[in-house]
Amino acid sequence: MVTIDLSGKTSLITGGGQGLGAATCEVLDKAGANVIINYFSDSAGINLKRAEETASKLAGKSMLADADVRDAEQVRQMFEKTLERFGAIDIVINNAAVLRDRSIKKMTCQEWNDVIDTNLTGVFNVCKEAAEKLSDGGRIVNFSSISGVLGFFGQGNYAAAKAGVIALTKVLSKELARRKVTVNAVAPGVVLTEMGKSIPEEVRKQMLNSIPLGRFGEPNEIANVILFLCSDLASYITGQVIHINGGWVG
């Protein structure tokens, strides 16, 4: 029997309190990893509550980490606190993301910057710290998206950011190869998380016509691929984009 055992490994998941981030936290926990759940404080305390709910479902050691990935200093402090608590960081998952969909003609500069700052610069900030502090033989998995490959109407900012994540992943995989750190990206199709459900119903119906499997993805189906990429089973996979989209054709 082949099993994935991450006992003794410490994982950090950005935006880990909800959606695909929360699903990833739960899967890595079940595999035995320590789980650091990053969240971004909001005035209403919603993100903290979600992070706490995710933590309550975990059986192993976990820690909440309040940090805005757009802020390099906050990211640095998050890594330092994780190292103080667990002594090492072995796995980093870049999941934090926002949507500000609008056609390019109508998109404001602020809507462009909001998405680029979180979805691309945020990944850079986390990867920069990981490049220095991740254990040799560690794992980085970045969330891209099918939008970064196909480019959907009204997602100029989101698609550009996610395409940038793919490029950053490929570069970093080469820069960290000497330390046996693998860097890969996953590019999910539509998954009916809170973000996925924000897509208008009529648009979702049209999208189904492009998916041979005839359905949208489930969060655990994305998280399971991430688990594989974090395991020793994927030790010879780096610089790759794993498409998880039900066979979606552009």
Contacts in CASP RR format, 6 or more apart in sequence:
PFRMAT RR
TARGET T0000
AUTHOR 0000-0000-0000
METHOD contacts of the structure
MODEL  1
MVTIDLSGKTSLITGGGQGLGAATCEVLDKAGANVIINYFSDSAGINLKR
AEETASKLAGKSMLADADVRDAEQVRQMFEKTLERFGAIDIVINNAAVLR
DRSIKKMTCQEWNDVIDTNLTGVFNVCKEAAEKLSDGGRIVNFSSISGVL
GFFGQGNYAAAKAGVIALTKVLSKELARRKVTVNAVAPGVVLTEMGKSIP
EEVRKQMLNSIPLGRFGEPNEIANVILFLCSDLASYITGQVIHINGGWVG
2 233 0 8 1.000
4 31 0 8 1.000
4 227 0 8 1.000
4 228 0 8 1.000
4 231 0 8 1.000
4 233 0 8 1.000
5 31 0 8 1.000
5 32 0 8 1.000
6 28 0 8 1.000
6 31 0 8 1.000
6 32 0 8 1.000
6 33 0 8 1.000
6 91 0 8 1.000
6 230 0 8 1.000
6 231 0 8 1.000
7 31 0 8 1.000
7 32 0 8 1.000
7 33 0 8 1.000
8 32 0 8 1.000
8 33 0 8 1.000
8 34 0 8 1.000
8 90 0 8 1.000
9 32 0 8 1.000
9 33 0 8 1.000
9 34 0 8 1.000
9 90 0 8 1.000
9 91 0 8 1.000
9 230 0 8 1.000
10 33 0 8 1.000
10 34 0 8 1.000
10 36 0 8 1.000
10 82 0 8 1.000
10 86 0 8 1.000
10 87 0 8 1.000
10 88 0 8 1.000
10 89 0 8 1.000
10 90 0 8 1.000
10 91 0 8 1.000
11 28 0 8 1.000
11 33 0 8 1.000
11 34 0 8 1.000
11 35 0 8 1.000
11 36 0 8 1.000
11 89 0 8 1.000
11 90 0 8 1.000
11 91 0 8 1.000
11 92 0 8 1.000
11 93 0 8 1.000
11 230 0 8 1.000
12 36 0 8 1.000
12 38 0 8 1.000
12 65 0 8 1.000
12 78 0 8 1.000
12 79 0 8 1.000
12 82 0 8 1.000
12 89 0 8 1.000
12 91 0 8 1.000
12 92 0 8 1.000
12 93 0 8 1.000
13 21 0 8 1.000
13 24 0 8 1.000
13 25 0 8 1.000
13 28 0 8 1.000
13 35 0 8 1.000
13 36 0 8 1.000
13 37 0 8 1.000
13 38 0 8 1.000
13 93 0 8 1.000
13 95 0 8 1.000
14 38 0 8 1.000
14 69 0 8 1.000
14 93 0 8 1.000
14 94 0 8 1.000
14 95 0 8 1.000
14 96 0 8 1.000
14 122 0 8 1.000
14 126 0 8 1.000
15 21 0 8 1.000
15 37 0 8 1.000
15 38 0 8 1.000
15 39 0 8 1.000
15 40 0 8 1.000
15 95 0 8 1.000
15 96 0 8 1.000
16 22 0 8 1.000
16 24 0 8 1.000
16 25 0 8 1.000
16 37 0 8 1.000
16 38 0 8 1.000
16 39 0 8 1.000
16 51 0 8 1.000
16 54 0 8 1.000
16 95 0 8 1.000
16 96 0 8 1.000
17 25 0 8 1.000
17 37 0 8 1.000
17 39 0 8 1.000
17 47 0 8 1.000
17 50 0 8 1.000
17 51 0 8 1.000
17 53 0 8 1.000
17 54 0 8 1.000
18 47 0 8 1.000
18 50 0 8 1.000
18 54 0 8 1.000
18 193 0 8 1.000
18 194 0 8 1.000
19 193 0 8 1.000
19 194 0 8 1.000
19 195 0 8 1.000
19 219 0 8 1.000
20 95 0 8 1.000
20 143 0 8 1.000
20 188 0 8 1.000
20 191 0 8 1.000
20 193 0 8 1.000
20 219 0 8 1.000
20 222 0 8 1.000
20 223 0 8 1.000
21 93 0 8 1.000
21 95 0 8 1.000
21 223 0 8 1.000
22 50 0 8 1.000
22 54 0 8 1.000
22 219 0 8 1.000
23 219 0 8 1.000
23 220 0 8 1.000
23 222 0 8 1.000
23 223 0 8 1.000
24 93 0 8 1.000
24 95 0 8 1.000
24 222 0 8 1.000
24 223 0 8 1.000
24 226 0 8 1.000
24 227 0 8 1.000
25 35 0 8 1.000
25 37 0 8 1.000
25 54 0 8 1.000
25 58 0 8 1.000
25 62 0 8 1.000
26 54 0 8 1.000
26 57 0 8 1.000
26 58 0 8 1.000
26 223 0 8 1.000
27 220 0 8 1.000
27 223 0 8 1.000
27 224 0 8 1.000
27 226 0 8 1.000
27 227 0 8 1.000
28 35 0 8 1.000
28 91 0 8 1.000
28 223 0 8 1.000
28 226 0 8 1.000
28 227 0 8 1.000
28 230 0 8 1.000
29 35 0 8 1.000
29 57 0 8 1.000
29 58 0 8 1.000
29 59 0 8 1.000
29 60 0 8 1.000
29 62 0 8 1.000
30 59 0 8 1.000
31 227 0 8 1.000
31 230 0 8 1.000
31 231 0 8 1.000
32 60 0 8 1.000
33 90 0 8 1.000
33 91 0 8 1.000
33 230 0 8 1.000
34 60 0 8 1.000
34 61 0 8 1.000
34 62 0 8 1.000
34 63 0 8 1.000
34 86 0 8 1.000
35 55 0 8 1.000
35 58 0 8 1.000
35 60 0 8 1.000
35 61 0 8 1.000
35 62 0 8 1.000
35 63 0 8 1.000
36 62 0 8 1.000
36 63 0 8 1.000
36 64 0 8 1.000
36 65 0 8 1.000
36 78 0 8 1.000
36 82 0 8 1.000
36 86 0 8 1.000
36 89 0 8 1.000
37 51 0 8 1.000
37 54 0 8 1.000
37 55 0 8 1.000
37 62 0 8 1.000
37 63 0 8 1.000
37 64 0 8 1.000
37 65 0 8 1.000
38 51 0 8 1.000
38 65 0 8 1.000
38 66 0 8 1.000
38 67 0 8 1.000
38 69 0 8 1.000
38 78 0 8 1.000
38 96 0 8 1.000
39 47 0 8 1.000
39 48 0 8 1.000
39 50 0 8 1.000
39 51 0 8 1.000
39 64 0 8 1.000
39 65 0 8 1.000
39 66 0 8 1.000
40 47 0 8 1.000
40 66 0 8 1.000
40 67 0 8 1.000
40 68 0 8 1.000
40 69 0 8 1.000
40 96 0 8 1.000
41 47 0 8 1.000
41 48 0 8 1.000
41 66 0 8 1.000
41 68 0 8 1.000
42 48 0 8 1.000
48 64 0 8 1.000
48 66 0 8 1.000
51 64 0 8 1.000
52 64 0 8 1.000
55 62 0 8 1.000
55 64 0 8 1.000
61 86 0 8 1.000
63 81 0 8 1.000
63 82 0 8 1.000
63 85 0 8 1.000
63 86 0 8 1.000
65 78 0 8 1.000
65 81 0 8 1.000
65 82 0 8 1.000
66 78 0 8 1.000
67 74 0 8 1.000
67 75 0 8 1.000
67 77 0 8 1.000
67 78 0 8 1.000
68 74 0 8 1.000
69 75 0 8 1.000
69 96 0 8 1.000
69 118 0 8 1.000
69 122 0 8 1.000
69 123 0 8 1.000
69 125 0 8 1.000
69 126 0 8 1.000
70 117 0 8 1.000
70 118 0 8 1.000
70 121 0 8 1.000
70 122 0 8 1.000
70 125 0 8 1.000
71 125 0 8 1.000
72 125 0 8 1.000
72 128 0 8 1.000
75 122 0 8 1.000
75 125 0 8 1.000
75 126 0 8 1.000
75 128 0 8 1.000
75 129 0 8 1.000
76 129 0 8 1.000
78 129 0 8 1.000
79 89 0 8 1.000
79 129 0 8 1.000
79 130 0 8 1.000
79 133 0 8 1.000
82 89 0 8 1.000
83 89 0 8 1.000
83 133 0 8 1.000
88 135 0 8 1.000
89 130 0 8 1.000
89 133 0 8 1.000
89 134 0 8 1.000
89 135 0 8 1.000
90 134 0 8 1.000
90 135 0 8 1.000
90 137 0 8 1.000
90 138 0 8 1.000
90 139 0 8 1.000
91 138 0 8 1.000
91 139 0 8 1.000
91 140 0 8 1.000
91 141 0 8 1.000
91 230 0 8 1.000
92 126 0 8 1.000
92 127 0 8 1.000
92 130 0 8 1.000
92 134 0 8 1.000
92 139 0 8 1.000
92 140 0 8 1.000
92 141 0 8 1.000
93 140 0 8 1.000
93 141 0 8 1.000
93 142 0 8 1.000
93 143 0 8 1.000
93 226 0 8 1.000
94 122 0 8 1.000
94 123 0 8 1.000
94 126 0 8 1.000
94 127 0 8 1.000
94 140 0 8 1.000
94 141 0 8 1.000
94 142 0 8 1.000
94 143 0 8 1.000
94 165 0 8 1.000
95 143 0 8 1.000
96 118 0 8 1.000
96 119 0 8 1.000
96 122 0 8 1.000
97 118 0 8 1.000
97 119 0 8 1.000
97 143 0 8 1.000
97 158 0 8 1.000
97 161 0 8 1.000
97 195 0 8 1.000
98 114 0 8 1.000
98 115 0 8 1.000
98 118 0 8 1.000
98 119 0 8 1.000
99 115 0 8 1.000
99 155 0 8 1.000
99 158 0 8 1.000
99 195 0 8 1.000
99 198 0 8 1.000
100 107 0 8 1.000
100 111 0 8 1.000
100 112 0 8 1.000
100 114 0 8 1.000
100 115 0 8 1.000
100 157 0 8 1.000
100 158 0 8 1.000
101 154 0 8 1.000
101 155 0 8 1.000
101 158 0 8 1.000
102 108 0 8 1.000
102 111 0 8 1.000
102 154 0 8 1.000
103 153 0 8 1.000
103 154 0 8 1.000
104 154 0 8 1.000
104 156 0 8 1.000
107 154 0 8 1.000
107 156 0 8 1.000
107 157 0 8 1.000
111 157 0 8 1.000
112 157 0 8 1.000
114 157 0 8 1.000
115 157 0 8 1.000
115 158 0 8 1.000
115 161 0 8 1.000
116 157 0 8 1.000
116 160 0 8 1.000
116 161 0 8 1.000
119 158 0 8 1.000
119 161 0 8 1.000
119 162 0 8 1.000
119 165 0 8 1.000
120 160 0 8 1.000
120 161 0 8 1.000
120 164 0 8 1.000
120 165 0 8 1.000
120 168 0 8 1.000
123 142 0 8 1.000
123 165 0 8 1.000
123 168 0 8 1.000
124 168 0 8 1.000
127 140 0 8 1.000
127 142 0 8 1.000
127 168 0 8 1.000
127 172 0 8 1.000
127 183 0 8 1.000
130 140 0 8 1.000
131 172 0 8 1.000
131 175 0 8 1.000
131 176 0 8 1.000
134 140 0 8 1.000
134 176 0 8 1.000
134 181 0 8 1.000
136 179 0 8 1.000
136 180 0 8 1.000
136 181 0 8 1.000
137 179 0 8 1.000
137 180 0 8 1.000
137 181 0 8 1.000
137 182 0 8 1.000
138 179 0 8 1.000
138 180 0 8 1.000
138 181 0 8 1.000
138 182 0 8 1.000
139 181 0 8 1.000
139 182 0 8 1.000
139 229 0 8 1.000
139 230 0 8 1.000
139 234 0 8 1.000
140 169 0 8 1.000
140 172 0 8 1.000
140 176 0 8 1.000
140 181 0 8 1.000
140 182 0 8 1.000
140 183 0 8 1.000
140 184 0 8 1.000
141 183 0 8 1.000
141 184 0 8 1.000
141 185 0 8 1.000
141 186 0 8 1.000
141 226 0 8 1.000
141 229 0 8 1.000
141 230 0 8 1.000
142 165 0 8 1.000
142 168 0 8 1.000
142 169 0 8 1.000
142 183 0 8 1.000
142 184 0 8 1.000
142 185 0 8 1.000
142 186 0 8 1.000
143 162 0 8 1.000
143 165 0 8 1.000
143 185 0 8 1.000
143 186 0 8 1.000
143 188 0 8 1.000
144 162 0 8 1.000
144 163 0 8 1.000
144 164 0 8 1.000
144 165 0 8 1.000
144 166 0 8 1.000
144 169 0 8 1.000
144 185 0 8 1.000
144 186 0 8 1.000
144 187 0 8 1.000
144 241 0 8 1.000
145 158 0 8 1.000
145 159 0 8 1.000
145 162 0 8 1.000
145 187 0 8 1.000
145 188 0 8 1.000
145 189 0 8 1.000
146 187 0 8 1.000
146 188 0 8 1.000
146 189 0 8 1.000
146 190 0 8 1.000
146 243 0 8 1.000
146 245 0 8 1.000
146 248 0 8 1.000
147 155 0 8 1.000
147 158 0 8 1.000
147 159 0 8 1.000
147 162 0 8 1.000
148 158 0 8 1.000
148 159 0 8 1.000
148 160 0 8 1.000
148 162 0 8 1.000
148 163 0 8 1.000
148 164 0 8 1.000
148 166 0 8 1.000
148 187 0 8 1.000
149 163 0 8 1.000
149 166 0 8 1.000
149 187 0 8 1.000
149 241 0 8 1.000
149 243 0 8 1.000
150 159 0 8 1.000
150 248 0 8 1.000
150 250 0 8 1.000
151 159 0 8 1.000
152 158 0 8 1.000
152 159 0 8 1.000
162 187 0 8 1.000
165 185 0 8 1.000
166 185 0 8 1.000
166 187 0 8 1.000
166 241 0 8 1.000
169 183 0 8 1.000
169 184 0 8 1.000
169 185 0 8 1.000
169 239 0 8 1.000
169 241 0 8 1.000
170 239 0 8 1.000
172 183 0 8 1.000
173 182 0 8 1.000
173 183 0 8 1.000
173 184 0 8 1.000
173 238 0 8 1.000
173 239 0 8 1.000
174 239 0 8 1.000
176 182 0 8 1.000
176 183 0 8 1.000
177 238 0 8 1.000
180 235 0 8 1.000
182 229 0 8 1.000
182 234 0 8 1.000
182 235 0 8 1.000
182 237 0 8 1.000
182 238 0 8 1.000
182 239 0 8 1.000
183 238 0 8 1.000
183 239 0 8 1.000
184 229 0 8 1.000
184 234 0 8 1.000
184 237 0 8 1.000
184 238 0 8 1.000
184 239 0 8 1.000
184 240 0 8 1.000
184 241 0 8 1.000
184 242 0 8 1.000
185 239 0 8 1.000
185 240 0 8 1.000
185 241 0 8 1.000
185 242 0 8 1.000
186 222 0 8 1.000
186 225 0 8 1.000
186 226 0 8 1.000
186 229 0 8 1.000
186 241 0 8 1.000
186 242 0 8 1.000
186 244 0 8 1.000
187 241 0 8 1.000
187 242 0 8 1.000
187 243 0 8 1.000
187 244 0 8 1.000
187 245 0 8 1.000
188 217 0 8 1.000
188 222 0 8 1.000
188 244 0 8 1.000
188 245 0 8 1.000
189 216 0 8 1.000
189 217 0 8 1.000
189 243 0 8 1.000
189 244 0 8 1.000
189 245 0 8 1.000
189 246 0 8 1.000
189 248 0 8 1.000
190 196 0 8 1.000
190 199 0 8 1.000
190 204 0 8 1.000
190 207 0 8 1.000
190 216 0 8 1.000
190 217 0 8 1.000
190 245 0 8 1.000
191 216 0 8 1.000
191 217 0 8 1.000
191 218 0 8 1.000
191 219 0 8 1.000
191 221 0 8 1.000
191 222 0 8 1.000
192 216 0 8 1.000
192 217 0 8 1.000
192 218 0 8 1.000
193 219 0 8 1.000
199 207 0 8 1.000
204 216 0 8 1.000
207 216 0 8 1.000
208 214 0 8 1.000
208 215 0 8 1.000
208 216 0 8 1.000
210 248 0 8 1.000
210 249 0 8 1.000
210 250 0 8 1.000
211 245 0 8 1.000
211 246 0 8 1.000
211 247 0 8 1.000
211 248 0 8 1.000
212 246 0 8 1.000
212 247 0 8 1.000
212 248 0 8 1.000
212 249 0 8 1.000
213 246 0 8 1.000
213 247 0 8 1.000
214 246 0 8 1.000
215 246 0 8 1.000
217 244 0 8 1.000
217 246 0 8 1.000
221 244 0 8 1.000
222 244 0 8 1.000
225 242 0 8 1.000
225 244 0 8 1.000
228 234 0 8 1.000
229 237 0 8 1.000
229 242 0 8 1.000
END
